[in-house]
Amino acid sequence: MMSLPAHSIIRYLGWLIFGCMIPTFSCRHHAAPESAEFRVARELSLEWNRLLVELERNTPGYRVPITARTFAYVSCAAWQAALPGLNEGISIQKYCPGYIQPSRPPFPFYLPASLNAAYAESMRQFFPTAPPHLQEKIQWLESGQAEAFRQEVDPDICRTSANYGKRTAIAVWSWSATDSIGHDAFLNNFDRHYTPPQCPGCWQPGGSQPIPALLPHWGNIRAFLVTPGSVEVQAPVNFDEHPASACYAEAMEVYSISKPLSKENHWIAELWSDDVPGFTVTPTGRWVCIANQVLEQTPLPLPQMLQLYLKMGLALSDALVICWDAKYRFNRERPESYIRRNIRADWNPLHESPSFPAYPSGHAALGAASAVLLTDFFGETFEFTDRTHEDRREFAGQARQYRSFDEMAHENAFSRVALGVHFRMDCEEGLRLGRIVGERVANLAFFRDDISMAR
């Protein structure tokens, strides 16, 4: 149990009850024995997704929404590149109009070669400004795997399969390019021409050197499956600076948790912060890293593994499109500015407040969407130790144990209150929105036998 001030324990218990309302989905594991080809492709996919986390952490411009979108497109390319070898798999074309899939390769087809080429080409296309050592790592991983394949499989089959994977990755990247706002957004994170609205309680760039708004038009990028207009976002509590108001109570809770911030809450706050470019993964990369660790601990058959990555990518990207649309529509300030005006003038959050509006929390939405999908594949009870930051000594990054993905999602959401950069209402709404997106994506069928089961 987290260490909370006495006056907020009841509210925190309410969070736990709220979190237990998440519906349970049946796992869609296929029980057939896995072929040697699938085992090779499974380990290959995991290795590429580990590299994806390295790339998003170390490539300039990859902030949380951009990483989510990139993860989605890379996972789309991997899924489409594997389709010729997946029995009864369904193309993303069923759900994503506008994508044009290359013609199928000749048979016989070697799935690992196609998947290897698709991942490599996707990462070259989507991370063109990655540091040289990581560009070399892409090349090294691709060529090393390709050479190993040629030792075991007819080189001509490897070549034609790899060509198909590369063509698929280029097709996905070309489809991405038709989204003018989202494509290549890593080159221009901060819009210096955007002027935030001036009103009581509205967010404004803060600090001694104010940073312009991060991606203020991200709510207008092309969503994959769940658009902002299809989900109703609940409004935050009315802005009010009266000490008896609900708005003031939200701020007082943040302030009270921080004075003093317990050792446990300090650990939780820093463990989940994931918001320092080049220093930590992004909050999106964190959930990719968690998925990688879970798959290392409890491997899925290749078709389900690729489906998990695909569904997580689509859900994380769409959840943040919805959140960003709402953030710049409601334009609510961060706790820092409210507390300084109304409670204590010299108060500071544990870490610097992000340069975009607070409501709703993107962190919370990412956690809820991921928890729904991970629970769908691995079950409601899952013992897991998150080791994402265990080797870091600059902050409280020790490995931490959990009993379920839902527990992780709620702790992740609460961490933003403990950090001092979000009100509770931001996090509660983020959880609700992320859960909606996760459930919608989880219910989509990417295998024809899943459609039959649904009937």
N, C-alpha and C positions, 0 to 999 in steps of 0.2 A: 504494500500500500504506500502511495506517495505521502510525503510529509506536507500537509496543507495546514493553513491557519484554521483555527477552530470554526470560525464563522463560515468557511467555504466547504467544510466536509460534506454537508448535506447536498450542496450543489454538485460536488464531485460525484457523490453516490448516484445522483440523478444522471450524470453522464454515463456511468457504468450500466445503469438500467436501460438508458436510451440505446447504448451500444449493443445490448443483448437482443434488441429487436431485429437484428440483421437476419434475413431469411437464409435458410440452408439450401444449397444446391447440391444435386447429386454429382459425384465425381464421374467424369466421362472417360475413365481409363479403359483402354482396350486390352484384354487379357492375353491376346495371342503372343506367343514367344517372339522376342525381338531378333531380327536377323543381324548378322555380323555387319552388314552394310549400314543398318540403322544405328547400331552401337557406335560405329565410327563417326557417323554424322551427328549423333547426339553429343559426343565429346567435343567434336569440332564446333558445334553451335555454342556450347558453353564457353569454349575458349574465345570465340569471337565476341561474345557478349561481355566477357571479362575485359577484353580490349576496348569495347565500346565505353565502358565505365572510365577507363584510363583516358580515352580521347575526350570525353565530355568534361572531365575534370581539368584537363590541361590545355584545352584549346580555347583561346580567347573568344569571348562573345557567346559562349554556350551557357546562357542563364536558364532557369528552370523551365519556362514554357518552350524554349527552343529545343532543349534536350528532349522534352516529352514528344514534340513533333518529330524530331529526328529519329528517336527510338521507334516510333510508330512506322515511319517509312522504311527504315532498315529492316524491321520485323516483317513488313509487307513483302519486301524483296525476298527475304529468306523463305517465307511461306510460299510465294509464287514460284521460286526457283526449285522448291522441293516437290511441288504438286505432281509432276509426272511420275514420281515414285511413291506417292501417297494414295493408297486405295480409297476411292470415294471422297477425296478431299474436294472442297468447294473453293473456287477462286474468290478473291476479294471483289471482283467485278460484280458479284451478286449484290453487294452492299455499297460499293463505292463507284457510282457512275463517273465516267470520264477516264478511268484507267484503261489502257489498251495493252493487253498481254501479247507478247511475241508468240509466233507460231511454235507449236510443240516440237521438241527435238526428235530426231530419229531414234528408234530403239535398236539395240539395248541402251539403257540409260543408267548412268551411275550417279546416284543422288548426292553422295558426299562431294564429288567434283563440282557439281552444279552449285551446291550450297556454299562451298568454299569460295568460288568465284563471285557469287552474288554478294556475300558479306564483304569481301575485299573491295569490289568495285563500289559498293554502297558507301563504305567508309572513306574511300578516296573521294567520292563525289560530295558527300555531305560534310567532310572535314578537310577541305582543301587547304586550310590555314593551320592544320595541326603541326606541332613542333616536329622538326626533322627526325628526331629519334623515334617518334611514333609513326610517322610516315614510313620509315624504314621497317618498323615492326609490322605494319600492314603487309608490306612486300615480303618480309621474311616469313610471316605466318602463311601467307598464300602460297608462296613458292615451295616452302618446306612440305606443306600438306600435299600439294600437287605432285611433287616428286615421290612422296610415299605412296600415293595412289597409283602412279605409273608402275611401281614395283609389283603391284598386286593385280591390276586390272589392265586390259588392253588399252594402250596409249591412245588409240583412235577414239574409243568410247569415252575416255577421260576428257579428251580434247573437245569432242562435240557436246558433252555434258557441261563442261566448263564454259564453253561459248554460250550455251543457253542461259546459264546462271548469270553471266556478265550481261547478256542482252536484257535479261529480266531486270537486273539492277538499274541499267540505263533507262529502261522503260518507266520504272518507278520514279527515278530521279526526274525524268522529263515530265511526268505527271505532277510531281511536286512543284516544278517550275511554273505550272499554270496557275498556281496560287501566289499571286504577286506580293501579297503582304507577308506571308509566312516564309516563302522561299528566300534563302540567303539572309534572313533577318539577323543572323549572328554578326553581320557586318555593321549593323546600326541599331544597337540595343536601346539607346537613349535618344528620345525625340526632343531636340532643343527648341523646336517650333511649337511644341504643345504647351498650352497655357492652362493650368488647372483652374477650375472654377473658384471664384472668391465668395465664400459664404461661411457662416458660423458652423464649425465642426468639419469643414471640408479639408481634405488632405492638401498639404503644400510641401514641396521639397524642404528638408530641414538640415540642421547641422551647420558647422562653421563654413563648409564649402558645399552648398546644396548641389545634389546631383539631379539632372533632369529626370522626368518620368520614364520608367522602364516599360517599353513596349505598350504605349497607351492605346494602340489600335489592334492589339492582339485578338480582341473579341470578334474581329471581323475576318480573321483568316478562315480558310475552308476547314470545317470540321469533317471528321470521318463518318461518324454514325449518329452522334447525339449533338444537335445544334443548340445554341443558346435559346432560341425561340421555342424549343420543345420542352424546356424545363423551367418551371416557375421558381424564381429566386425570391425567398421571403425577405422583406425589408428589415433593416436593422432597427433597434429601438430608436425612438425619436431623440434627436440631439437635444440635450438639456444640460445646463451647468448647475442646476439647483441641487443641493446636497441630498434632497429627498427623492431625486429622480432615478429611474432605472439606468440611465446613461451614467450618472455619477457612481452608482453602485458597481457598474462594470469596471470603471476606472479604479475605484477603491479596492476592488478585489486584486487587480494587478499590482497595485501599490503595496497592499498588505502582504501578498505572497513574497514580495521582494524585500521586506523589512522584518526580519532578515530572511534571505533566501537560504533555505536549509541545504545541507550537503546533498541530500537525495535529489532535491529539485534542481540544484545546480548541475548535478550529473545529467539529469533528464534534459535540462535546457540545452546544455552544450552537446550532448550525444546526438540530438536530433537537429541541431541548428543548420548544418549543411548549406550554408548560404554565402560562403566566402570564395569567390572565383579564384581558381588556381591553387587554393589551399585545401578545400574539401570537395567532395562530389557535390552536385546540385541535389536538391530534394527529390528530383526525378531520378537522378542517378543512384540515389540511396536505395530506392525501391527496386531498381534493376539489380543492384548489388545484393539486396536481400533475396530476390528471386534466384540469383545465381547460387547463393549460399544454400538456399533450400534445395535446389536441384542437385547440388553436390551431396547433400545429406540424404535426400530421398529422390533418387532419379526417377523421372517419368519416361515412358517410351517416347521415341522421337516424335511421332505425330502429335502427341499431347504436349510435349515440351515446346514445339514450334507454335502450337496453338496458344499455349500460355503466354509466350513472349508476344505473339500477335495481339491477343486480346488485351494484355496489359498495355502495350504501346498505344493501341487505339483508345482505350479508356483513359489513360493518363493524359494523352493529348487533348481529348475532348473535354475532360474535367477542367483542365486549365483554360481552355477557350471560354467555357461557361463562367469560370471564376473571374477571368480578366475582363470579360464583358461586364460583369456585375461590379467589379472593383471600380471601373472608371464611370459606371453609371451612377453608383451611390456616392463615390468619392469620400469615403469616411476616413477621418484622420486616425493616426496611430495613438496608442496610449501615451506615448512620450509627450506630445504637445498638449493633450488634455490634462494630464497630471501636472505638468509644469504650470499651467494657467490656474488650476483649481485646487491642487492639493499640496504640492511642494515644488518650488521654483527650480531647485537644483537637482531634481531627480533624473536619473538616467537608466535606461534598460541595461541588461547585462551585456548585450551586443547592440551595435548600431541598428537603428530601424531601417528597413528596406525602403527603396525610393519608388514606392507606388502605394496606392490606397490599401487600407487594411481589410475591408469587408467585401467578400468572405475570404477565409484563409485558404490559400492554395496548398499549403502544407497539409492541412486537414483533409482537403479533397483528394489529394494524391494518396494519402494513407488509407482512406475509406475505400476508394476504388480498388486499390491494390489488395486490401484485405478481403474484399468480396471475391475477387478472382482467385487469389491464393487459397482461400477457404473452399472455393468451388472445386479446385483440383486436389487439395490435400486434406480437407476436412476441418471441422470446427475446432477440434483440439489438436494442437501441433506444438510439441516441445521444441523450442528453437533458441539458439544463442546467436545473437547478432554480433559479428566480429568485424564490422565494417571499419571501425576506428581503433581497434585494440592496440595497434602499434604506435598510435599517436601519443605524444607526451605534452603537446602544447595546450591541450584542453582535456576535459573529463571524457575520455573516449573509451574507457574500459568496456570489454565485452559485457553484454547484459542479456539475461535470460527471460524468455516469455513462454506463455502457455497457449497462446493463440494469436492469430494474425489480427483479430479484432482488438485484443489487448494492446498490440503494438500500435495499431492505428489510433486508438484513443490516447495512449501515452504520447505519441507523436503530436497529436493535436494539442494536448495540455502543455507540451513543452514550449509552445509559442506564448502561452500566458506566463509561464515561469520565466521565459527569456525576457518578457516585458515588451514584446513587439505586437501582440494581439490582445484584443478583448476576448472574453469567453464567447460572446455572441458570434464573433468572426469564425471561431473554431467549430462551434456547433452547426452553423450553417454550412461551413466547408465539409464537415462530415456528412451532413444530409445530402448535399449535392454530389459528393464523390460516391456515396452509396447508390444513388439513383443511376448515375452513369455506369458504375460497375455492374449493377444488376442488369441493366439493359444489354450491355456488351456480353455478360456471362450467358445470357439466354439466347444469343445468336448461335446458330448451328454452322460449323465449318466442315462437317462431315455429313454425307447423305444419310448414313444410318442414324445420326442424331436427329435428323428431321423426321425419320420414320418413328423413332422412339417418342418424339414430341407429339406425334399424332395419336 
